[in-house]
Amino acid sequence: MFELFQSENNQKYYFNLKAKNGQVILSSQGYADRNGARNGIDSIKTNCGDDSKYERKTASNGKFHFNLKAANGQIIGSSQMYASEAGMENGIESVKTNAPDADVNDATE
């Protein structure tokens, strides 16, 4: 499920993609308005099946994470940190599996 929400000061809109167990598997950047965040969710759904859109990274502390990019190269979602490369790959597979048909829980309405 995608969860759409506003920052504490109501300045920006964000969303998280959550797995069935409630764990956040992908988080967005901040958007200036609700429609921008909704477009970001649509972009995740469109691009999540293309493995070439995933940027796999290793942080300076040795943990693994990934970004999902749109066709224009802009980052549309970022993962949490994973202890292992296999964990990161499982996270990517979870996005591919969960995002296309995920409902949107809009907490800004």
Beta strands, then each sheet from edge to edge (+ up, - down):
strand 1: 2-6
strand 2: 13-18
strand 3: 24-27
strand 4: 54-58
strand 5: 64-69
strand 6: 75-78
strand 7: 104-106
sheet 1: 3+ 2- 1+ 7+
sheet 2: 4+ 5- 6+
end
